[in-house]
Amino acid sequence: MSAAWLGRRLALTLAMAWVVATIVFLALHMVPGDPAELLLSTSGAMPDPATVQELREKLGLDQPLLVQYGHFLAGLARGDLGTSLIDDYPVIQEIALRLPRTLELILTGTLIALVIGVPSGVYAAVHRGGAFDRVASWITALLLAVPVFVVGTLLVLLLAQTLRLMPAGGFVPLTQDPAQHFKLLTLPAVAIAKGLAAVLFRMTRAATLDALAHDYVRTAQAKGLSPRRVLVVHVLRNALNPVVTVLGLQMGTLLGGTVLVEYVFNWPGLSTPLLRAVEGRDYPMVVGIILTISVLFLLINLLVELLHAAIDPRVQHA
């Protein structure tokens, strides 16, 4: 891929990150009332004016909007997301501790979904109308209809509490006990994978059927190429682009969807400080986590575009 195309994509990603940061910053000032009063209000009681003023000065809310915006962007540029109002702990350190756990959960669930969804989608398309195609289509429709927290609860009830095959939840660092770490990771990863696997199955099946209907496939078959070679070289290569697009979008959705899964399985990722910050009105922590998730979503989209360019070089000229 050309350096010019890559440079344009990187510049666009940075511009979108700036837009997202600006929207998050302005969201605070669009909330009716004084943000400092909202943060300090408990049980409907009015906070002490001196305490409100102290917090406004601490957050920089007593300064002009443009000055606050400049300080906000300057802090982001040097990796400073502020300090938690609950723990008086740097937000960036809390995110650095918990983000790898959330990413591990998402990547493991994505890997499981890829292993299940893509091959089964191809097989169902090649054997369209067969027993496997009908049963798999019915199962994926069911998986898409059932919410992820319901699947997580059922997995705990069946595999953990009834059959006692897996632990119900919790977390052990990989360096402390690798075997237990992966046992605790399995159920939440499967819960995350269920919806993504269903989507990938349907997208792969549809894209493969579309590719099979093209003239170049029939031409390759008429030349005497083996069915395996036709499928791998001519069909899958052209069916991968829409699958990669859907995968990228779904992974971005998983960044927000893991909150319920982490809560059900007591997995200490980003959901724990996020829920706590929302309940405690810890503005710096909420903003820091939202910005982190948004930037990760943009990076995933950039990776999808790079994969598109690697699969089909014509994308660079679009």
N, C-alpha and C positions, 0 to 999 in steps of 0.2 A: 504494500500500500504506500501511496505517495506521502512524503512529509508534509506537503501543503494541505492535503485532505485531512491528515491527522491533526495538524495545527489548527485548522478551522473547527474541527470537532472539539478539541480541547478548549479553545476559546469560547465556543458556544456553551460548553458545560460550565465553565467558570462564570459566564454571564448569567446563566440560569441559577447558579448557586447564589450569586449576588442578589438576584430578584427574590429568591426564596428567603434569604436572610432579611431583606428589606420588608417583605410581607410579615414575617414573624415579628420584627421590631415594631412595625406599625400596629400589629394586632393588639399589643399591650395598650396603646393609646386610643384604640377604638372601643375599649371596654368602658361602659358608663361608670362614672364615679372615679374616685382617686384610687389608683392601683395599690398604693401603700395602705390605704384604709381597708381595701378588700383583703390584702394579705394579712392584716392584723386583726380583722374582725373575727370574733369567736362567739358562737351562740347568740348572735344578733346584738351583742353588746358593742357600744361605740368605744373604740380605743382612745387612749389618752392622746390629745393633740401633740404634746411634746414627743411622744413615742412615734407618732405618725411622721412628724417632721424629721426625726432622726433617721427613720427608715428611708424617707424620700431622699435625704442627703446621701445615705449609704448607697442607694440604687442610682443616684444621679438624676432623680426625677425632678429635682428643683432647678435644673438647668434648662436652657432653651432646647427645643426639639432637635434642631440641627446639630447642636453640640452633643446631645445624647447619641444621636445617630453616628456622628463621627467617632465618639468613644466606643460605640458598639462595634463598628467596623474595624477599628484599630485593635480592639481586643480579639476579634475573630482572626485577624491577620497574624497575631502572635500566639494564637492557640489558647487564649484566655476566655473561658465561657462564664466567668464569674464564680461566686462562692455560694454554696447552698445556705439558704436562710435557716434551715432546720438543724444541720450538723456543723455549720461553719466550716465546710470541707470543700476544696476546689471541685467544681463540677467536672472538669476535664479528667481528673483523676478517677472519679467515680465511673465515668463513661469508659475510660480506658480499662478499668477493672472488669466491667460487666459486658461490654460490647463483644469481646471475643466469645463469651459464652452464648450470646444470642446468635452470633454469626455461625458458631459451630452447630447449633441446633438447626438453623436454616439450611446450611450447606449439607448437613447429613440428611435432612428431610428431602432436599432437592435431589440428592444422589439416589435415594431410595425411589423417589418418584420417576426419575429418569430410567432407572433400571427396569421398573415395572411398566411405566406408561408408554415409552417409545417402542420397545420391541413388540409389546402386545398390540399396539396400534397398527404397526406394520403387518403383523400376522393377521389381524382382523381384516385389514384392507385386502391383502392378498387372497384371503379365504372369505371374501364378502358373502354374507348371507348364510354362512355356516353356523354350526352350533356355538363355536367359540365367539364368533362375532356377535351373535344375539345375546349370549349370556354376559359377555364383557360389557356390551352397551347398556344392558339393564343394570349391572352392578355399578358402573360409573355414574349413571343417572341417580342411583340411590346415594352414592357417596357425595355427589354434588349437592344433594338436597339436605343432607344431615350436617348441622353446624359442627365446627371443629371441637367446641367444648363438650358437645354431646359424645362425640367419638372418644375424646380423651377420658371422659368419665366412665364410659363403657369399657375402655381398655383397662382402667384401674380396677373396676369391679370384677371383670372377667379374669384377666391375666395376673393381677396382683392380689386381690382379696379372695377370689374364689379358687383359682387354680394354683395360686402362689408360685407362679413361674418367674415373675419379674417383680422388682421393687416398685412400690406405688409412686414413689417420687423422692425428690431430694437432689443433692449434689455432692460429689466428692471430686476434688481436683485430680486431673489426669496423672500428675506427678506423684500423688499420694497412693492411689490404688487404680491402675489402668482398667482392670477387669470390672470393678464396681462402677467406675466412671462410665464405661460404655453400656453397662446394664441400665444405669439410671438415664442414659441418653436415649435408649432404644424406644421406649414408649412415647415420649413427647415427639421424637423425630417421626415416628410412624403416624402420629396424629396430624402432624403438619403435612406429611407426604400424601395423605389420603385424597385431599382435594386437588393437589397439584398433579398427582398421578392420573386422576380422572380427566383433568383438562388436557394433559399431554396425550393421553390415549385418544381422545376425540380429535384433537388437532392433528396428530400424526396420522390417524386413520383417514381423515378428510384430505390432508395434503397428499398422502400416498395414493389415494383413489384418483385425485385430480391429476397427479403425475402419470399414473398408469394409463390414463385416457388420451395422452398426447401422442402425436404421430411419431415422434422420435423413438418412443418406446416400442411401438409396433414395428418400426423400421429395424431397430436393434434386434428384435425377436425374429424378424424375417431373415436377417443376416446369419442366423444360427447361433447367436450368442447364448450362453447358458442362462437359465432363469436367475441364478444367483448373481451373475455378473450384471445382467440387466437391472436387477433390483438395486444392487449396491452402487453401480457406476451411474446409471441413468435416472433411476427413480429417487433414491434417497437423497442424492445431492441436490435435486431440485425441490424436494419436499422439506428440506431442513430449514430453509429461511423462515417460513411462517411458524414453524415449531420453535425456533430460537427466539422469535419475537414474542410469542406467548410466554415462553419460559422467562424471559426478562421481565415482562409485565407482572407475572405471577410472583416472581422473587421479590419484586418491589412491594407487592401487596403483603407478602409474608413478613416484611419488616414491621408492619403494623399489626398483623394478625397473630404474631407469636405472643402477644400480651396475655391472651386467655390461656394459651397452652402452657406458658411459663407459670401462670398462676395455678392452674389445675395440678401440675406436676411439681410445684414448688422448685422450679428451676431458676436460680438467681441471675437472670439476665437483666436486660434494660427495663423489663416490666415492673420489677420491684421498686426501684427508685422513682419510676414515672408515676405509678399509682400513688405512692407515698407523697410525691411532690404535688400532685393534683389535689389530694385530700388536704395537705398542709399548706396549699397555695405557695409553694416554693417556686417562685417565678424563674429564677436563674436555672434551676434544675430542669424544669419543664421546657424552657426555651432551648437549653443545651441539648436535651435528648431529641426534641423535635427537629432541630437543625441537623443533628447527626443522622437521623433516619432519612431526612430529605436529601442530604448530600450523598448518602449511600445509594439512594434510589437513582440519583443522577449518574453516579458512577456505574451502576448496573446498566443503565440505558446506554452509556458510552461503551461498555464492554459488549453489549448486544450489537451495536453498530460496527464495532471492530470485527466481531464474528461474522456479521453479514458481509463485510468487505473481504474477509478471508475465504468465505464460501463462494461468493459471487463478486469478482472484481468490478463488475459493471456498476455496483452500488456507489463506488467512488466518483462516478461521473454523473450521478443523478442530481 
